C-alpha cells in the first residue's frame, strides 16, 4: 500500500479531540510518501488559526506485524496535550526524516528503527526489549539527540547485542 501521509487528530482547530491512535500493522510493506503525525498536522498559517493541543488527551502510534514500513518524511506526535507513545514490535521501520516528540518509545522483539534522526528530550523514555541475540530491538540513525532521556533495557538472554548506532 502507498499513502501520501497519515495524520490522526485535528486537521483544523475547530474542535478538540480527546485522544488518537494510529495502528500500522503489516506482514508486507506499507509505504508512506510524507509524514506520519499522531496529533494534528503542522499549521501552515499560524497567524489565522491555532491548533495547539488539538488532541487534549493521549496520542499513540503502533507499528507492528513482521513486515516493513517505509516513511518518506517525519514521524512525530504533534500538538498533543497528554502522553505520547510510539510502539514498534516485530517490524522494520525506515524513516527518511526525524522521529520526534514521543514521550515514550517502546521497541519490542525483532523491532528495527532506521531513521535520519531520533530526537528525545530529558523527559522522554526509550524502552528496548532484548529477547535473544537473534531477536532483539535495534536503532540505526544518522543523528541521535538523546538530551538526557532515560534508556531502559530488558535483557532476556545472554549474547552480544548491537542496540543503538548513530553516525
N, C-alpha and C positions, 0 to 999 in steps of 0.2 A: 504494500500500500504506500502511496505517496501523498503527503499532506503539505500544504503551504506553510501553516503554522498552527499551533494549538494553544488556545487561551481559555482557561476556565476561571470565570469570575465576571466582574462587571466590564462591559465594553464602554460604558459611559457612566458618569456619576449620578445618574437619575435615581439610583436606589442602592441600598447596601445589601450584600449577600452574607448570610450567616457563616457559611463555610463552603469549601470547594475541594474536590478530589479529582485527579486525573489518573486513570489506570491504562497503562500501555502494556498489554500482555500479548506476547507473540512467541511462536516457535519458529517463525520465519523471519522476515525482515520488514521493519517499519522505517520509512524514510520521511523525514520532515525537513522541508527546504529552509524554513525560517526558525523562529523561536518556539520554545515551549514555556509558557508562563502560567504558573499556578497563582492566581490572584487576578489583577486587572492588567490590561495592556498598558504599555507606556503611553502617556498622554502626549499627543502630538501638538496640542495647543493649550498649555497650562494657564495662559492668561485668561482664557474664556471659561474654563471648567477645571475642577479639581477631582481627581479620582483617588486621592489619598485615603488609605484604609477602606477601599471599596469592598474588600472582604473583611468583615469585622471579626470573624472567628478564625478558624484554622484553615490552612491550605496544605494538602498532601499530594505528592506526585509519586506514583508507584510504577516502576518499570520491572517487568517480570517475564519469565516464560521460556528461557532456553534458546532464544534467537538473538537477533541483532536489532538495535535501534540506532539509527543514524540521524543526527540532528545538525542542520547546516547553520544554525545560529546559536543563541544562548539558551541556557536552562536556568530559570530563576523563579523565585517567589517574590512577587512584586506587589506593593501596596496592600499588605496583609496585616491586620491588626492583632491577630492571635499567633499561635505557634505555626511554624513552617517545617515540613518534613519531606525528605526525599528518601525513598526506599528502592534499592536496587538488589534484585535477587535472581541468580541463575540466568543472566543475560549480559551480553556485551553492548555497552552504550558508548557511542562515539559522538562527541560534541565538538564541532569546529570552533565554537566560541567559548564562552565562560559559563561555569556553573557557579551560581552565587545566590546569596540571600536566603539560604536554608539554615534554620537554627539547628536541625538535626539531620544528619545523613547516615543512613543505615545500609551498610554493604554486607550482604549475606553470602552464602556459598556460591561459588562459581560466578561471582559478580565482577565485572571489569568495567571501569570508567576510564575512558581516554578522552582528554579534553585539552583545548588550548590553554585554559586556566581554571583553577579551582580557588575561589576566594572564600575565606572563612573569617569570622570575627572572634573576639575574645569570649563572646557568649555562646558560640556555636560548639557542637559536639559531633565528632566523626566516630561512628561505631563500626568496627570491622570484625567479621567472623572468619577465623582461620580454621576451617574444618579439618583439613589434612593438607599435606604438601602438594597433593594433586587436585584439590578442590577448594580454592581459597580466593578471597577478595583481593583485587588489585586496583591501584590507581596509577595511571600514567598520564602526566600532564606536562605541558611546556612550562607553565608557571604555577607555583603553589604559594599562595599568600595565606599562611596559617594564622597570623596575627594573634597568637596566644590561645587558639582554640584547644579544646580537650579532645584527645585521641584515646578511645577505649578499644582494646583488642581482646577478643575471646579466642584463645588458642585451644583447640580440641585434640590436636595430635602433634606428635614430635615431627620435626622436619625443618628444612631450610625454606624460608619464605622471603620473597621479594615483594613487599607490600605496596610501597609508595616510591615512585620515581618521578623526579622533576628535573628538567634541564636547566 
